[in-house]
Amino acid sequence: MAARKKKILQSGVCFLFSVFVFGMIFQEGVIQAAEKITAVTPANTMSADQVDKNMGRYTRKGADTCLKCHDEDYKYPIYPVFFSKHGDRNDKRTPMAQLQCESCHGPGRAHATEPRVGFKRARIISFGRAASASSVEQNNQCIQCHNNNNHLAWVGSTHETQNVLCVDCHTLHKRKDPVLDKTRQAAACYTCHKKQRAEFARNSVHPVRYGKMVCTQCHNPHGSLSDGLLKTSTRNETCYSCHAEKRGPFLWAHAPVAEDCGVCHEHHGSMHTPLLKKRAPLLCQQCHAPVGHPGVAYDESGLASQTPNTFLLAKSCLNCHSQVHGSNHPSGVKLMR
């Protein structure tokens, strides 16, 4: 009997020791996870004591606690996040592999357990235009992880200074973010950029509306050091990424081509093919005076009787000056060959 009691006592001691060790490991894991999040905050001022204090603010069961209320009947879909990149627990960079829902929404222990104050629970970081968190606070939750080269210029960018929220464009609780879909990305941009939406409805356009191009092929919405949030240094360099044959260098160069493609072309869409700001010869005559050269195809009697003037029909100036971007022919000084 004594041996049995001794064995039971030893088993109890082992059990208590195991619980103690497990508790220490759990505590250390929470501290490390909290450090991962707090160490990358912009202020980066949270001390070790504050991290230790935060342990009591996080839920012990993580997402399991959240899903007791935020289930399939909740007004916003939650479960698709587990099929997205953010929900991949095998990737240590993801929120779900760290503090799960609280990686983005902040400590939620009080929100989940404490009694309601009036009709509201304790505040957590929520997202959207109707949320109580400021635009800076919301965006910082994203920036603390998405701080790679594509987002370096976010601070001070046009979108940042206009208080654009990450969630204005991105939908995170979905299997696939719609703004990353080539056929749906433009719709997200058109929400604010109404003028560009109208331009893409014109006769001659870049094929964005057909799903063959996306806005982010030319623009970096997360910030750029160039005008118009361009991904490259200049507009010409952006155009040359696809239209390499226009790059040159040419033996006989057309000055506007080297200066800026936008001198002659509309970048999003135009009523004149191909993306021209005006039809020829009006476009050409903005720079080239018609002195000593037929300038109009019509006179007071209708179609001019002089044969050279008929060359201003159809492709107009390009009937003769076909190498309008530049020529490498020894006799191509007039860009005619």
Protein Blocks (a to p, Z undefined) as FASTA:
>chain_A
ZZmmmmmmmmmmmmmmmmmmmmmmmmmmmmmmmmmmmmmgmklpacfklmmmmmmmpcfk
lmmmmmmmmcmkbmbdfklmmmmmklmmkbmkbmklmnmmmlmnopaklmmmmccehjac
cddddedjkbmbdfklmmmmmmmmmmcfklmmmnopaklmnopafklmpcfkbfbdfklp
mklmmmmmmmmmmmlmmmmmmmbdcfklnopacfklmpcfkbpfbehhiabfblklmmmm
mmmmlnopafbdcfklmmomklmpcfkbccbdehiabdcfklmmmmmccehiafbfbdfk
opafblklmmmgmjlmmmmmmmlnbccbfklmnopZZ
